[in-house]
Amino acid sequence: MVEAAVMFPLLVLLILGGIDVGRAIMVQHTLVSAARSGCRCYSVPDELTQNDVTSVIELVMKDDQLDGYTVAFDPPSSAAIKLKEPVTVSVSLSYDNVAWTPSWFLSGRTLTGSCTMPGDTSQVN
């Protein structure tokens, strides 16, 4: 009985840690997927505006019922995108907004998904 009393808290801690890390990995995958979708659209500046790209990202995030995220674009303006220059879209979200359990391990952390692609301006130099 003493062994169970010693091991039970460790087992609970291990299970809660596994749930925390599993949820973080799942959300991270969604963030990367949203960033990839947005970057693909943003890297072709003649096609869509930043608002259109944000709408594409919003669709991916709504599929997994995630909100409270922020989106960052580099370069900050689609007019600044040049052929074959890197274009980066990042989507960030606080883990506290998506945790299934009170988190002891990842509380206060920010999860970020990012994608970088070459600019595709359809201009041939």
CNS distance restraints for C-alpha pairs under 8 A (distance, minus, plus):
assign (resid   1 and name CA) (resid   5 and name CA) 6.41 0.50 0.50
assign (resid   2 and name CA) (resid   6 and name CA) 6.31 0.50 0.50
assign (resid   3 and name CA) (resid   7 and name CA) 6.06 0.50 0.50
assign (resid   4 and name CA) (resid   8 and name CA) 5.65 0.50 0.50
assign (resid   5 and name CA) (resid   9 and name CA) 7.39 0.50 0.50
assign (resid   6 and name CA) (resid  10 and name CA) 7.34 0.50 0.50
assign (resid   7 and name CA) (resid  11 and name CA) 6.06 0.50 0.50
assign (resid   8 and name CA) (resid  12 and name CA) 6.19 0.50 0.50
assign (resid   9 and name CA) (resid  13 and name CA) 6.07 0.50 0.50
assign (resid  10 and name CA) (resid  14 and name CA) 6.10 0.50 0.50
assign (resid  11 and name CA) (resid  15 and name CA) 6.19 0.50 0.50
assign (resid  12 and name CA) (resid  16 and name CA) 6.12 0.50 0.50
assign (resid  13 and name CA) (resid  17 and name CA) 6.03 0.50 0.50
assign (resid  14 and name CA) (resid  18 and name CA) 6.14 0.50 0.50
assign (resid  15 and name CA) (resid  19 and name CA) 6.28 0.50 0.50
assign (resid  16 and name CA) (resid  20 and name CA) 6.17 0.50 0.50
assign (resid  16 and name CA) (resid 101 and name CA) 7.76 0.50 0.50
assign (resid  17 and name CA) (resid  21 and name CA) 6.13 0.50 0.50
assign (resid  17 and name CA) (resid 105 and name CA) 6.88 0.50 0.50
assign (resid  18 and name CA) (resid  22 and name CA) 5.88 0.50 0.50
assign (resid  19 and name CA) (resid  23 and name CA) 6.06 0.50 0.50
assign (resid  19 and name CA) (resid 101 and name CA) 7.98 0.50 0.50
assign (resid  20 and name CA) (resid  24 and name CA) 6.20 0.50 0.50
assign (resid  20 and name CA) (resid  99 and name CA) 7.06 0.50 0.50
assign (resid  20 and name CA) (resid 100 and name CA) 7.58 0.50 0.50
assign (resid  20 and name CA) (resid 101 and name CA) 7.37 0.50 0.50
assign (resid  20 and name CA) (resid 103 and name CA) 6.65 0.50 0.50
assign (resid  20 and name CA) (resid 105 and name CA) 7.22 0.50 0.50
assign (resid  20 and name CA) (resid 106 and name CA) 7.19 0.50 0.50
assign (resid  21 and name CA) (resid  25 and name CA) 6.16 0.50 0.50
assign (resid  22 and name CA) (resid  26 and name CA) 6.21 0.50 0.50
assign (resid  23 and name CA) (resid  27 and name CA) 6.16 0.50 0.50
assign (resid  23 and name CA) (resid  99 and name CA) 7.01 0.50 0.50
assign (resid  23 and name CA) (resid 100 and name CA) 7.52 0.50 0.50
assign (resid  24 and name CA) (resid  28 and name CA) 5.95 0.50 0.50
assign (resid  24 and name CA) (resid  95 and name CA) 7.23 0.50 0.50
assign (resid  24 and name CA) (resid  99 and name CA) 7.91 0.50 0.50
assign (resid  24 and name CA) (resid 111 and name CA) 7.69 0.50 0.50
assign (resid  25 and name CA) (resid  29 and name CA) 6.17 0.50 0.50
assign (resid  26 and name CA) (resid  30 and name CA) 6.55 0.50 0.50
assign (resid  27 and name CA) (resid  31 and name CA) 6.21 0.50 0.50
assign (resid  27 and name CA) (resid  98 and name CA) 7.89 0.50 0.50
assign (resid  27 and name CA) (resid 111 and name CA) 7.87 0.50 0.50
assign (resid  28 and name CA) (resid  32 and name CA) 6.22 0.50 0.50
assign (resid  28 and name CA) (resid 111 and name CA) 6.37 0.50 0.50
assign (resid  28 and name CA) (resid 112 and name CA) 6.78 0.50 0.50
assign (resid  28 and name CA) (resid 113 and name CA) 6.22 0.50 0.50
assign (resid  29 and name CA) (resid  33 and name CA) 6.14 0.50 0.50
assign (resid  29 and name CA) (resid 113 and name CA) 7.58 0.50 0.50
assign (resid  30 and name CA) (resid  34 and name CA) 6.09 0.50 0.50
assign (resid  30 and name CA) (resid  60 and name CA) 7.48 0.50 0.50
assign (resid  30 and name CA) (resid  61 and name CA) 7.05 0.50 0.50
assign (resid  30 and name CA) (resid  64 and name CA) 7.43 0.50 0.50
assign (resid  30 and name CA) (resid 113 and name CA) 7.87 0.50 0.50
assign (resid  31 and name CA) (resid  35 and name CA) 6.09 0.50 0.50
assign (resid  31 and name CA) (resid  61 and name CA) 7.63 0.50 0.50
assign (resid  31 and name CA) (resid  91 and name CA) 5.90 0.50 0.50
assign (resid  31 and name CA) (resid  92 and name CA) 7.18 0.50 0.50
assign (resid  31 and name CA) (resid 111 and name CA) 7.99 0.50 0.50
assign (resid  31 and name CA) (resid 112 and name CA) 6.49 0.50 0.50
assign (resid  31 and name CA) (resid 113 and name CA) 4.51 0.50 0.50
assign (resid  31 and name CA) (resid 114 and name CA) 7.52 0.50 0.50
assign (resid  32 and name CA) (resid  36 and name CA) 6.00 0.50 0.50
assign (resid  32 and name CA) (resid  91 and name CA) 7.55 0.50 0.50
assign (resid  32 and name CA) (resid 112 and name CA) 7.62 0.50 0.50
assign (resid  32 and name CA) (resid 113 and name CA) 4.11 0.50 0.50
assign (resid  32 and name CA) (resid 114 and name CA) 5.70 0.50 0.50
assign (resid  32 and name CA) (resid 115 and name CA) 6.90 0.50 0.50
assign (resid  33 and name CA) (resid  37 and name CA) 6.21 0.50 0.50
assign (resid  33 and name CA) (resid  60 and name CA) 7.49 0.50 0.50
assign (resid  33 and name CA) (resid 113 and name CA) 7.66 0.50 0.50
assign (resid  34 and name CA) (resid  38 and name CA) 6.13 0.50 0.50
assign (resid  34 and name CA) (resid  56 and name CA) 7.78 0.50 0.50
assign (resid  34 and name CA) (resid  57 and name CA) 5.01 0.50 0.50
assign (resid  34 and name CA) (resid  58 and name CA) 7.86 0.50 0.50
assign (resid  34 and name CA) (resid  60 and name CA) 5.51 0.50 0.50
assign (resid  34 and name CA) (resid  61 and name CA) 6.69 0.50 0.50
assign (resid  34 and name CA) (resid  91 and name CA) 7.24 0.50 0.50
assign (resid  34 and name CA) (resid 113 and name CA) 7.72 0.50 0.50
assign (resid  35 and name CA) (resid  39 and name CA) 5.86 0.50 0.50
assign (resid  35 and name CA) (resid  57 and name CA) 6.87 0.50 0.50
assign (resid  35 and name CA) (resid  89 and name CA) 5.56 0.50 0.50
assign (resid  35 and name CA) (resid  90 and name CA) 5.63 0.50 0.50
assign (resid  35 and name CA) (resid  91 and name CA) 5.85 0.50 0.50
assign (resid  35 and name CA) (resid 113 and name CA) 6.06 0.50 0.50
assign (resid  35 and name CA) (resid 114 and name CA) 5.42 0.50 0.50
assign (resid  35 and name CA) (resid 115 and name CA) 5.55 0.50 0.50
assign (resid  36 and name CA) (resid  40 and name CA) 6.11 0.50 0.50
assign (resid  36 and name CA) (resid  89 and name CA) 7.54 0.50 0.50
assign (resid  36 and name CA) (resid 114 and name CA) 7.21 0.50 0.50
assign (resid  36 and name CA) (resid 115 and name CA) 5.26 0.50 0.50
assign (resid  36 and name CA) (resid 116 and name CA) 7.93 0.50 0.50
assign (resid  37 and name CA) (resid  41 and name CA) 6.62 0.50 0.50
assign (resid  37 and name CA) (resid  56 and name CA) 6.93 0.50 0.50
assign (resid  37 and name CA) (resid  57 and name CA) 6.67 0.50 0.50
assign (resid  38 and name CA) (resid  42 and name CA) 6.00 0.50 0.50
assign (resid  38 and name CA) (resid  53 and name CA) 5.22 0.50 0.50
assign (resid  38 and name CA) (resid  54 and name CA) 6.97 0.50 0.50
assign (resid  38 and name CA) (resid  56 and name CA) 6.14 0.50 0.50
assign (resid  38 and name CA) (resid  57 and name CA) 5.62 0.50 0.50
assign (resid  38 and name CA) (resid  89 and name CA) 6.61 0.50 0.50
assign (resid  39 and name CA) (resid  43 and name CA) 5.79 0.50 0.50
assign (resid  39 and name CA) (resid  53 and name CA) 7.85 0.50 0.50
assign (resid  39 and name CA) (resid  87 and name CA) 7.07 0.50 0.50
assign (resid  39 and name CA) (resid  88 and name CA) 6.34 0.50 0.50
assign (resid  39 and name CA) (resid  89 and name CA) 5.29 0.50 0.50
assign (resid  39 and name CA) (resid 115 and name CA) 6.27 0.50 0.50
assign (resid  39 and name CA) (resid 116 and name CA) 6.83 0.50 0.50
assign (resid  39 and name CA) (resid 117 and name CA) 6.81 0.50 0.50
assign (resid  40 and name CA) (resid  44 and name CA) 7.23 0.50 0.50
assign (resid  40 and name CA) (resid 117 and name CA) 7.27 0.50 0.50
assign (resid  41 and name CA) (resid  45 and name CA) 7.67 0.50 0.50
assign (resid  41 and name CA) (resid  47 and name CA) 7.42 0.50 0.50
assign (resid  41 and name CA) (resid  48 and name CA) 6.56 0.50 0.50
assign (resid  41 and name CA) (resid  53 and name CA) 6.16 0.50 0.50
assign (resid  42 and name CA) (resid  48 and name CA) 6.70 0.50 0.50
assign (resid  42 and name CA) (resid  49 and name CA) 7.35 0.50 0.50
assign (resid  42 and name CA) (resid  50 and name CA) 7.05 0.50 0.50
assign (resid  42 and name CA) (resid  53 and name CA) 6.23 0.50 0.50
assign (resid  42 and name CA) (resid  78 and name CA) 7.15 0.50 0.50
assign (resid  42 and name CA) (resid  87 and name CA) 7.60 0.50 0.50
assign (resid  42 and name CA) (resid  89 and name CA) 7.93 0.50 0.50
assign (resid  43 and name CA) (resid  81 and name CA) 7.38 0.50 0.50
assign (resid  43 and name CA) (resid  87 and name CA) 5.95 0.50 0.50
assign (resid  43 and name CA) (resid 117 and name CA) 6.72 0.50 0.50
assign (resid  43 and name CA) (resid 118 and name CA) 6.69 0.50 0.50
assign (resid  43 and name CA) (resid 119 and name CA) 4.75 0.50 0.50
assign (resid  43 and name CA) (resid 120 and name CA) 5.71 0.50 0.50
assign (resid  43 and name CA) (resid 121 and name CA) 7.62 0.50 0.50
assign (resid  44 and name CA) (resid  48 and name CA) 7.25 0.50 0.50
assign (resid  44 and name CA) (resid 119 and name CA) 6.45 0.50 0.50
assign (resid  44 and name CA) (resid 120 and name CA) 5.07 0.50 0.50
assign (resid  44 and name CA) (resid 121 and name CA) 5.67 0.50 0.50
assign (resid  44 and name CA) (resid 122 and name CA) 7.94 0.50 0.50
assign (resid  45 and name CA) (resid  49 and name CA) 6.93 0.50 0.50
assign (resid  45 and name CA) (resid  78 and name CA) 5.38 0.50 0.50
assign (resid  45 and name CA) (resid  79 and name CA) 6.98 0.50 0.50
assign (resid  45 and name CA) (resid  81 and name CA) 6.94 0.50 0.50
assign (resid  45 and name CA) (resid 120 and name CA) 7.63 0.50 0.50
assign (resid  45 and name CA) (resid 121 and name CA) 6.43 0.50 0.50
assign (resid  46 and name CA) (resid 121 and name CA) 6.98 0.50 0.50
assign (resid  48 and name CA) (resid  52 and name CA) 5.67 0.50 0.50
assign (resid  48 and name CA) (resid  53 and name CA) 6.67 0.50 0.50
assign (resid  49 and name CA) (resid  53 and name CA) 6.35 0.50 0.50
assign (resid  49 and name CA) (resid  78 and name CA) 7.11 0.50 0.50
assign (resid  50 and name CA) (resid  54 and name CA) 6.06 0.50 0.50
assign (resid  50 and name CA) (resid  77 and name CA) 7.93 0.50 0.50
assign (resid  50 and name CA) (resid  78 and name CA) 7.24 0.50 0.50
assign (resid  51 and name CA) (resid  55 and name CA) 6.23 0.50 0.50
assign (resid  52 and name CA) (resid  56 and name CA) 6.40 0.50 0.50
assign (resid  53 and name CA) (resid  57 and name CA) 6.32 0.50 0.50
assign (resid  54 and name CA) (resid  58 and name CA) 6.03 0.50 0.50
assign (resid  54 and name CA) (resid  71 and name CA) 7.49 0.50 0.50
assign (resid  55 and name CA) (resid  59 and name CA) 6.32 0.50 0.50
assign (resid  56 and name CA) (resid  60 and name CA) 6.73 0.50 0.50
assign (resid  57 and name CA) (resid  61 and name CA) 6.25 0.50 0.50
assign (resid  58 and name CA) (resid  62 and name CA) 5.93 0.50 0.50
assign (resid  59 and name CA) (resid  63 and name CA) 6.32 0.50 0.50
assign (resid  60 and name CA) (resid  64 and name CA) 7.05 0.50 0.50
assign (resid  61 and name CA) (resid  65 and name CA) 6.14 0.50 0.50
assign (resid  61 and name CA) (resid  66 and name CA) 5.22 0.50 0.50
assign (resid  61 and name CA) (resid  67 and name CA) 6.89 0.50 0.50
assign (resid  62 and name CA) (resid  66 and name CA) 5.83 0.50 0.50
assign (resid  62 and name CA) (resid  67 and name CA) 7.33 0.50 0.50
assign (resid  66 and name CA) (resid  98 and name CA) 7.28 0.50 0.50
assign (resid  68 and name CA) (resid  93 and name CA) 6.56 0.50 0.50
assign (resid  68 and name CA) (resid  94 and name CA) 7.90 0.50 0.50
assign (resid  68 and name CA) (resid  97 and name CA) 7.29 0.50 0.50
assign (resid  69 and name CA) (resid  91 and name CA) 6.65 0.50 0.50
assign (resid  69 and name CA) (resid  92 and name CA) 5.46 0.50 0.50
assign (resid  69 and name CA) (resid  93 and name CA) 4.57 0.50 0.50
assign (resid  69 and name CA) (resid  94 and name CA) 7.50 0.50 0.50
assign (resid  70 and name CA) (resid  91 and name CA) 5.66 0.50 0.50
assign (resid  70 and name CA) (resid  92 and name CA) 5.26 0.50 0.50
assign (resid  70 and name CA) (resid  93 and name CA) 6.58 0.50 0.50
assign (resid  71 and name CA) (resid  89 and name CA) 7.12 0.50 0.50
assign (resid  71 and name CA) (resid  90 and name CA) 5.68 0.50 0.50
assign (resid  71 and name CA) (resid  91 and name CA) 4.62 0.50 0.50
assign (resid  71 and name CA) (resid  92 and name CA) 6.56 0.50 0.50
assign (resid  72 and name CA) (resid  76 and name CA) 7.71 0.50 0.50
assign (resid  72 and name CA) (resid  89 and name CA) 5.77 0.50 0.50
assign (resid  72 and name CA) (resid  90 and name CA) 5.12 0.50 0.50
assign (resid  72 and name CA) (resid  91 and name CA) 6.53 0.50 0.50
assign (resid  73 and name CA) (resid  77 and name CA) 7.59 0.50 0.50
assign (resid  73 and name CA) (resid  87 and name CA) 7.75 0.50 0.50
assign (resid  73 and name CA) (resid  88 and name CA) 5.97 0.50 0.50
assign (resid  73 and name CA) (resid  89 and name CA) 4.83 0.50 0.50
assign (resid  73 and name CA) (resid  90 and name CA) 6.64 0.50 0.50
assign (resid  74 and name CA) (resid  87 and name CA) 5.77 0.50 0.50
assign (resid  74 and name CA) (resid  88 and name CA) 5.02 0.50 0.50
assign (resid  74 and name CA) (resid  89 and name CA) 6.43 0.50 0.50
assign (resid  75 and name CA) (resid  80 and name CA) 6.29 0.50 0.50
assign (resid  75 and name CA) (resid  81 and name CA) 6.58 0.50 0.50
assign (resid  75 and name CA) (resid  87 and name CA) 6.37 0.50 0.50
assign (resid  75 and name CA) (resid  88 and name CA) 7.23 0.50 0.50
assign (resid  76 and name CA) (resid  80 and name CA) 7.65 0.50 0.50
assign (resid  77 and name CA) (resid  81 and name CA) 7.39 0.50 0.50
assign (resid  81 and name CA) (resid  85 and name CA) 7.00 0.50 0.50
assign (resid  81 and name CA) (resid  87 and name CA) 7.14 0.50 0.50
assign (resid  81 and name CA) (resid 119 and name CA) 6.02 0.50 0.50
assign (resid  81 and name CA) (resid 121 and name CA) 7.36 0.50 0.50
assign (resid  82 and name CA) (resid 119 and name CA) 5.70 0.50 0.50
assign (resid  82 and name CA) (resid 120 and name CA) 7.43 0.50 0.50
assign (resid  82 and name CA) (resid 121 and name CA) 6.46 0.50 0.50
assign (resid  83 and name CA) (resid 118 and name CA) 7.13 0.50 0.50
assign (resid  83 and name CA) (resid 119 and name CA) 4.86 0.50 0.50
assign (resid  83 and name CA) (resid 120 and name CA) 5.37 0.50 0.50
assign (resid  83 and name CA) (resid 121 and name CA) 5.34 0.50 0.50
assign (resid  83 and name CA) (resid 122 and name CA) 7.60 0.50 0.50
assign (resid  83 and name CA) (resid 123 and name CA) 7.00 0.50 0.50
assign (resid  83 and name CA) (resid 124 and name CA) 7.93 0.50 0.50
assign (resid  84 and name CA) (resid 118 and name CA) 4.47 0.50 0.50
assign (resid  84 and name CA) (resid 119 and name CA) 4.63 0.50 0.50
assign (resid  84 and name CA) (resid 120 and name CA) 6.31 0.50 0.50
assign (resid  85 and name CA) (resid 118 and name CA) 5.24 0.50 0.50
assign (resid  85 and name CA) (resid 119 and name CA) 5.24 0.50 0.50
assign (resid  86 and name CA) (resid 116 and name CA) 6.18 0.50 0.50
assign (resid  86 and name CA) (resid 117 and name CA) 5.62 0.50 0.50
assign (resid  86 and name CA) (resid 118 and name CA) 4.61 0.50 0.50
assign (resid  86 and name CA) (resid 119 and name CA) 5.99 0.50 0.50
assign (resid  87 and name CA) (resid 116 and name CA) 5.38 0.50 0.50
assign (resid  87 and name CA) (resid 117 and name CA) 5.33 0.50 0.50
assign (resid  87 and name CA) (resid 118 and name CA) 5.81 0.50 0.50
assign (resid  87 and name CA) (resid 119 and name CA) 5.87 0.50 0.50
assign (resid  88 and name CA) (resid 114 and name CA) 6.96 0.50 0.50
assign (resid  88 and name CA) (resid 115 and name CA) 5.57 0.50 0.50
assign (resid  88 and name CA) (resid 116 and name CA) 4.28 0.50 0.50
assign (resid  88 and name CA) (resid 117 and name CA) 6.59 0.50 0.50
assign (resid  89 and name CA) (resid 114 and name CA) 5.75 0.50 0.50
assign (resid  89 and name CA) (resid 115 and name CA) 5.58 0.50 0.50
assign (resid  89 and name CA) (resid 116 and name CA) 6.66 0.50 0.50
assign (resid  90 and name CA) (resid 112 and name CA) 6.73 0.50 0.50
assign (resid  90 and name CA) (resid 113 and name CA) 5.63 0.50 0.50
assign (resid  90 and name CA) (resid 114 and name CA) 4.20 0.50 0.50
assign (resid  90 and name CA) (resid 115 and name CA) 6.53 0.50 0.50
assign (resid  91 and name CA) (resid 112 and name CA) 5.62 0.50 0.50
assign (resid  91 and name CA) (resid 113 and name CA) 5.23 0.50 0.50
assign (resid  91 and name CA) (resid 114 and name CA) 6.32 0.50 0.50
assign (resid  92 and name CA) (resid 110 and name CA) 6.64 0.50 0.50
assign (resid  92 and name CA) (resid 111 and name CA) 5.63 0.50 0.50
assign (resid  92 and name CA) (resid 112 and name CA) 4.24 0.50 0.50
assign (resid  92 and name CA) (resid 113 and name CA) 6.38 0.50 0.50
assign (resid  93 and name CA) (resid  97 and name CA) 7.44 0.50 0.50
assign (resid  93 and name CA) (resid 110 and name CA) 5.62 0.50 0.50
assign (resid  93 and name CA) (resid 111 and name CA) 5.35 0.50 0.50
assign (resid  93 and name CA) (resid 112 and name CA) 6.44 0.50 0.50
assign (resid  94 and name CA) (resid  98 and name CA) 7.41 0.50 0.50
assign (resid  94 and name CA) (resid 108 and name CA) 6.94 0.50 0.50
assign (resid  94 and name CA) (resid 109 and name CA) 6.04 0.50 0.50
assign (resid  94 and name CA) (resid 110 and name CA) 4.33 0.50 0.50
assign (resid  94 and name CA) (resid 111 and name CA) 6.05 0.50 0.50
assign (resid  95 and name CA) (resid  99 and name CA) 6.01 0.50 0.50
assign (resid  95 and name CA) (resid 106 and name CA) 6.80 0.50 0.50
assign (resid  95 and name CA) (resid 107 and name CA) 6.50 0.50 0.50
assign (resid  95 and name CA) (resid 108 and name CA) 6.69 0.50 0.50
assign (resid  95 and name CA) (resid 109 and name CA) 5.70 0.50 0.50
assign (resid  95 and name CA) (resid 110 and name CA) 5.68 0.50 0.50
assign (resid  95 and name CA) (resid 111 and name CA) 6.29 0.50 0.50
assign (resid  96 and name CA) (resid 103 and name CA) 7.65 0.50 0.50
assign (resid  96 and name CA) (resid 106 and name CA) 7.90 0.50 0.50
assign (resid  96 and name CA) (resid 107 and name CA) 5.79 0.50 0.50
assign (resid  96 and name CA) (resid 108 and name CA) 6.27 0.50 0.50
assign (resid  96 and name CA) (resid 109 and name CA) 7.46 0.50 0.50
assign (resid  99 and name CA) (resid 103 and name CA) 6.72 0.50 0.50
assign (resid 103 and name CA) (resid 107 and name CA) 5.30 0.50 0.50
